[in-house]
Amino acid sequence: MKHFYLSLLLLGSVLFTAQGASDKYRLTITDDPATTMTVGWNQISGHSVALFYSTIDHGTDYQSYENFQLPDRTVAYKGMNNYFVRLKGLLPNTAYYFVIVDSEGVSERYWFETLPDDPNAPLSIVAGGDSRRSGDETTPHEPRIQSNQVVKALRPHFVAFGGDYTDANTAGQWQSWFDDWQHTIGDDGRMTPIYNTRGNHEHSNEDITALFDVTYNDVYYAINFGGSLIRFYTLNSMNSVAGDQTNWLAQDLEENKSATAWKMAQYHYTIAPHTASKPYRFAQYNLWAPLFHQYGLQLVIECDTHVARNSWPVRPSDEPGSDGGFIRDDETGTVYAGEGSWGLIRNANVSYNWTREAGSFTQVKWIHANLDSLVVYTIKSATSNPVAAVEDDERFVMPEGMDIWVTENGNRVVIDRPNPDYELTTSSSAPVSPQAGVFVRRIFPNPSNSILNIELLEAAPHEYQIFDVKGRVVAQGNTRDANHVLDITAYADGLYYLKIWKRGAKQLQVKKFIKD
């Protein structure tokens, strides 16, 4: 097959001393990053396009590469011909070198490394979002480039990007964004993959699926990094928070509650913004925050508000001492970090009693993850001037010239793994599955002050639990009838979650109701 393809190129009298007709290169993580990688680019012109790759560096001598693959997908979008090759069956923790060949020549040689699949191997992660700027941005955007250059210097295993890539979502702005993204590529051609999130300035999910080949059309999904080191959730705050997305989240958290050392999440809208110009996100607070606490998520990355902020560990609460719906809980709380400002800043003029620090500057988060701890640094992009990139075997050494945010609480956030004997408030008998089930036809009346009717799709043995917004089990039981009546007279007023599953099945469903 390879020789046949090469013969076609030679018959076309290709001048392979010429530069190939491609640009705007990108890598995307949509599956196990230890064994897969998606390579994307813009194909300017030409034909007979293929990606040649190997674990041995052959420079631009494409004929010496052991493997080649034709594009798996092409999509014309935002004024670019987006080509994607989905590489599979790769070796973990291995460098892969590649060139893109077309009828007009050969690209420069680039390379990436697959992630380790060993949880004992620490990971370096850069996280953040909001690389857009107000107004025209069809020219290079210096604040965004400065953050991209921090990525280049840190050479992380991947970038968790939290959305709002451009301002007006135009073709010209996206092309400028990808041109600026090339500043993340190392001088030796090393590329860093992106783990993508959708923001509100992406006008549709297609902006993510078409430009990054994210294979989840609703752009919410979860992937394990480092084998069983991290389960990392990407949520879509532009989609409906209620319904399918939260049902899936609850189900996946239940299935994977003991599968990894760490659980993390990223999404765009910040629940409790630290700037007055942004609203509080009640739907996310009511539906996601209790699940984060219930299932022990240790770190959540939020964006959208264009400020720098870290929280103390917190959990949802309205008890005395709480503020803005949360209360500090150093034992079981979640650290919320954010809030964007990869390339655009606002004034950090809101604070809560659980706010660890907040400020206004362009920044990215640099996360060191190992079995014992998560360490989060905030790097000020505009005032960082790294002398050189880190060496790959010294990836966790701070490069000279980085401006690290230092406050009265220190220069980093350290999250220690929780006590392994800490028991979550979930049923150990609850079945698990990668997909949410549908068992409930409706619950009514909702809101209710006394009786809640649960109408099931069929009469069969079902089990259920009721959780309050703090993640506490307030009731549990079972039923064999298609119609079940639940007395909630003694419940305190507020929001509750019904988790229900069919006995013996590997699925569950989550519904919410209000006692008033």
PyMOL commands that set and color helices and strands:
alter all, ss='L'
color gray80, all
select helices_A, chain A and resi 2-11+62-64+142-154+171-184+206-212+244-255+282-287+289-294+392-394
alter helices_A, ss='H'
color red, helices_A
select strands_A, chain A and resi 22-28+37-43+50-54+67-69+73-77+80-87+95-102+105-106+110-113+123-128+158-161+194-196+221-225+230-234+262-269+299-303+308-311+314-316+326-328+335-338+355-359+363-369+373-380+413-416+440-444+451-456+462-468+473-479+483-487+494-502+509-515
alter strands_A, ss='S'
color yellow, strands_A
deselect
rebuild
show_as cartoon
